[in-house]
């Protein structure tokens, strides 16, 4: 019984903490703009790191821990937090765009969350083929992310 509690903590709580750290880092770069006081080259570097942390975190987490559930959490939760921060807050506040835009937003963030979760799942397997699939999914994630920026 005690081992099961420890496994739940390790499979859920730790990935949620990692996801929170990813989200806080991305918020500090994209929304709060705290790196604006730094030199421009460093600021560009921080933006690039914050973009690449979303697809790379589930791969590194999966490779390091071999925890499939935790890797899927690390792949999905940070992008869902970004969705909440950017769009769901305004939906709840009553700023609802037209239906077509809502579908675009849900499709965009849903596909990023699904791809991130699959990245984590494949990266947590202990096979080289699965790692290649995870890297290809990360490249696909980055291309979708960059194509969907408004």
Residue pairs with C-beta under 8 A, 6 or more apart in sequence:
10 67
10 70
11 67
11 69
11 70
12 69
12 70
12 73
14 70
15 61
15 67
15 69
15 70
15 71
15 73
15 74
15 77
16 73
16 77
18 57
18 61
18 74
19 73
19 74
19 77
19 78
19 81
20 81
22 53
22 54
22 57
22 74
22 78
23 77
23 78
23 81
23 82
23 85
25 50
25 53
26 50
26 53
26 54
26 78
26 82
27 85
28 34
28 35
29 35
29 46
29 47
29 49
29 50
30 47
30 50
31 85
35 42
35 43
35 46
36 43
38 46
51 142
51 145
51 146
52 142
54 78
54 79
54 82
54 112
54 116
54 141
54 145
55 115
55 116
55 119
55 137
55 138
55 141
55 142
55 145
56 138
57 74
57 75
57 78
58 71
58 72
58 74
58 75
58 116
58 117
58 119
58 120
58 123
58 134
59 119
59 120
59 123
59 131
59 134
59 135
59 138
60 123
61 67
61 70
61 71
61 74
61 120
61 123
61 124
62 68
62 71
62 74
62 119
62 120
62 121
62 122
62 123
62 124
62 125
62 134
63 123
63 124
63 131
65 71
65 124
66 124
66 126
67 124
68 120
68 121
68 124
68 125
70 120
70 124
71 119
71 120
71 121
71 123
71 124
72 117
72 120
72 121
73 120
74 116
74 120
75 113
75 115
75 116
75 117
75 118
75 119
75 120
75 121
76 113
76 114
76 116
76 117
76 120
78 116
79 109
79 112
79 113
79 116
80 109
80 113
82 109
83 105
83 109
83 113
87 105
87 109
91 102
96 102
97 105
108 144
108 148
111 144
112 141
112 144
112 145
112 148
115 137
115 140
115 141
115 144
116 141
118 134
118 137
119 134
119 137
119 138
119 141
120 134
122 130
122 131
122 133
122 134
122 137
123 130
123 131
123 134
125 131
